[in-house]
Amino acid sequence: MVNLSNRSRVAIIGGGISGLAATKQLAWLNPTVFEATSSIGGVWRHCSYRSTRLQTPRPDYEFSDFPWPDRTDPTFPTHKEILDYLESYATHFDLWRFIKLESKVVEIKYLGDEKNATELWSSDGQALNGQPMWEVGVVTGQSETIERYKFEFVVMCLGKYGDVPKMPVFPFGRGPEVFEGKVMHTLDYCKLKEEETKELMKGKKVVIIGYKKSAIDLAVECAEANQGLDGQPCTMVIRTLHWVVPSYSIWGLPFYLFYSTRSSQFLHERPSQGLFRSLLCNLLTPLRTGVSKFIESYLSWKLPLEKYGLKPDHPFHEDYASCQMAILPENFFSEADAGRIRFEKSSKWWFWENGVVLEDGTKLEADIVFCATGFEGKKKLRTVLPKPYSGLIENNSGIMPLYRGTIHPLIPNMAFVGYIESVSNLHTSELRCRWLASLLRRRFKLPGVADMFKEVDIETEVMRRTTRFYKRHCISTYSIRHSDDMCREMGWEKWRKGSWFSEAFSPYNNQDYIEEKKD
């Protein structure tokens, strides 16, 4: 048994965006960061293609105290640029001294009294009282020996994406076992070198299951690998259509005007808004619908959605409210126009010996089938957390019940960062880590268990009424209000701009939440 409680009071599991943000904010506790792989970066290191780019402008994806050196560059950063930025961040703030690479957490054990575990959190109502509460089992490098460490507090930053692929399940005789070609999840594709990816797809009949960002980027790479007379088209099998966006400009107006200012978010329902605000929100429904249709009109004009049958039936704001808006690569539709990317829509599909079969009986021949079907982020947590906590990951709505997107009311001395989404997940994670640091500094106390669950339930209902895709737990249409609530609890001013005009019409980003002096 290795006891680190005297010199390292907090364990941070995961070295991605959220793990780095947590490390910076909790550096005063001398945390130990366990990263399973040989490098930091999370999904940007292990789940990115050569063509993967950030989906937001640089100023919207930066730490508040570490701006991009070229933040005025209008291009979206490549995944390599993002990795360089993250490594520079870790170096600038001397975070490497806390990080243990190739250290995989394989089990966690609660050391406290489970009967009183929900008393938020320990005997004096505080998270840090000098007593170890969790035992963390770690395997390092190629060793099979489990080393065990004790900590007062654990921050889970394993993330929702990567590591555990979500694969479709088929009836017997309709799964990949009957297919004579190759089946890969996008996670496996990410592990290949550039030349290997080109060799894999060149001259091959490729079917991609999915129509979100990873599927779209993969289709472009497939088309680029199949240039020339011997090239084969790539076919995307689309189960659910979503709105795609060519850039952050709508009819010449900056996109942030529609969703990222206080005035624009005023149109949308938000948690705990009161009776008057609820009535006003209902009255503003035509205006809210008009904004969505205004954006849809531009996308339908700018992109050949009707030509390819890719116009969704649901309104744009439902995709934005569920963080499913994808930014298109510049050459996506030009490759489609050249016949190198094709589209088929089918809610169900299965394998046959030479490819896949769609719901209407259409057979698509394939040499390779890529499943861009997502990841099992919650499964990662279940494999690490002990019972009964592993069974508390989801509520009845299929959402992780996290107060302020960070604290599970029934899991003591533990926080979860990176499990809710917004337009900028980096901003979402960093602010929650600041909030968590204030909590551990005893600047405020959490509400009772029932009150925290009530807040989560209210938030869930807002998301359910806003979008049919609410299970993704996205706060993009009320992110400013979410930040206001955390600022209030930390003792910060919630109005972060210099004037009422800026408050109403300027977008909020990480630079508005630069650490206040007392923190």
Secondary structure, 3 states (H helix, E strand, C coil): CECCCCCCCEEEECCCHHHHHHHHHCHHHCCEEECCCCCCCCHHHHCCCCCCECCCCHHHCCECCECCCCCCCCCCCEHHHHHHHHHHHHHHCCCHHHEECCEEEEEEEECCCHHHCCCCCCCCCCCCCCCCCEEEEEEECCCCCEEEEEECEEEECCCCCCCCECCCCCCCCCCHHHCCCEEEEHHHHHCCCHHHHHHHHCCCCEEEECCCHHHHHHHHHHHHHCCCCCCCCEEEEECCCCCEECCCEECCEECHHHHCCHHHHCCCCCCCCHHHHHHHHHHCHHHHHHHHHHHHHHHHHHCCCCCCCCCCCCCHHHHHHCCCCEECCCCHHHHHHCCCEEEEECCCEEEECCEEEECCCCEEECCEEEECCCECHHHHHHHHCCCCHHHHCCCCCCCCCCECCCECCCCCCEEECCCCECCCHHHHHHHHHHHHHHHHCCCCCCCCHHHHHHHHHHHHHHHHHHCCCHHHCECCCCHHHHHHHHHHHHCCCCCCCCCHHHHHHCCCCHHHHCCCCCC
